[in-house]
């Protein structure tokens, strides 16, 4: 199960997650960063470095943030 970046990243874009990702699966646009679920190796390196705690394991995404599972996936389609 991949990691997911949620709404706390919006307009924050601190980029620590991008720097630590060993497989370059985190990319962004002008709004926020997204994790490619097909490339993520579930190493978890991104989660602890996020200064706004926007990154969750897919099965741990809070209910009110569940839409970001699909938002992350759609970014890479």
C-alpha positions as a printed NumPy array, in Angstrom:
array([[  0.   ,   0.   ,   0.   ],
       [  1.444,   3.352,  -1.052],
       [  1.734,   6.534,   0.94 ],
       [ -0.632,   9.45 ,   0.241],
       [ -0.14 ,  13.202,   0.521],
       [ -3.203,  14.994,   1.89 ],
       [ -4.6  ,  18.533,   2.084],
       [ -2.096,  19.837,   4.64 ],
       [  0.412,  19.995,   1.775],
       [ -1.719,  22.433,  -0.2  ],
       [  0.196,  25.647,  -0.735],
       [  2.902,  24.428,   1.709],
       [  5.134,  22.403,  -0.61 ],
       [  8.077,  22.178,   1.794],
       [  9.741,  19.482,  -0.405],
       [ 11.569,  17.542,   2.308],
       [  9.631,  14.493,   1.116],
       [ 10.912,  14.896,  -2.432],
       [ 14.5  ,  15.076,  -1.212],
       [ 14.347,  11.804,   0.769],
       [ 12.372,   9.651,  -1.673],
       [ 14.716,   6.937,  -2.987],
       [ 12.59 ,   6.164,  -6.061],
       [ 11.587,   9.688,  -7.153],
       [  7.856,   8.984,  -6.865],
       [  6.877,  12.387,  -5.454],
       [  6.036,  15.128,  -7.933],
       [  3.972,  18.265,  -7.734],
       [  2.216,  21.112,  -9.405],
       [  1.652,  24.692,  -8.3  ],
       [ -0.708,  23.538,  -5.513],
       [  0.888,  20.531,  -3.764],
       [  2.936,  17.339,  -4.066],
       [  1.585,  13.893,  -4.926],
       [  2.894,  10.339,  -4.512],
       [  2.697,   7.972,  -7.475],
       [  1.051,   4.826,  -6.05 ],
       [  2.543,   2.667,  -8.814],
       [  6.115,   3.797,  -8.099],
       [  6.04 ,   4.134,  -4.299],
       [  7.978,   1.301,  -2.631],
       [  6.385,   1.973,   0.763],
       [  9.727,   2.716,   2.425],
       [  8.16 ,   5.419,   4.612],
       [ 11.069,   7.847,   4.307],
       [  8.748,  10.693,   3.359],
       [  6.31 ,  10.49 ,   6.26 ],
       [  8.533,  11.57 ,   9.189],
       [ 10.163,  14.474,   7.317],
       [  6.913,  16.198,   6.338],
       [  6.773,  19.392,   8.438],
       [  2.975,  19.64 ,   8.152],
       [  2.216,  15.92 ,   8.71 ],
       [  0.42 ,  15.614,   5.374],
       [  1.672,  12.099,   4.502],
       [ -0.065,   8.896,   5.561],
       [  0.027,   5.224,   4.704],
       [ -2.927,   4.674,   2.404],
       [ -4.863,   2.623,   4.954],
       [ -4.241,   5.247,   7.662],
       [ -5.556,   8.303,   5.772],
       [ -8.13 ,  10.074,   7.979],
       [-11.71 ,   9.705,   6.795],
       [-12.021,  13.393,   5.914],
       [ -8.894,  13.126,   3.706],
       [ -9.771,   9.893,   1.837],
       [-10.413,  11.773,  -1.417],
       [ -6.653,  12.427,  -1.592],
       [ -5.998,   8.744,  -2.281],
       [ -7.636,   9.213,  -5.675],
       [ -6.298,  12.757,  -6.13 ],
       [ -2.723,  11.436,  -5.792],
       [ -3.391,   8.587,  -8.24 ],
       [ -5.135,  10.867, -10.761],
       [ -2.146,  13.232, -10.891],
       [ -0.106,  10.452, -12.521],
       [ -2.67 ,   9.368, -15.138]])
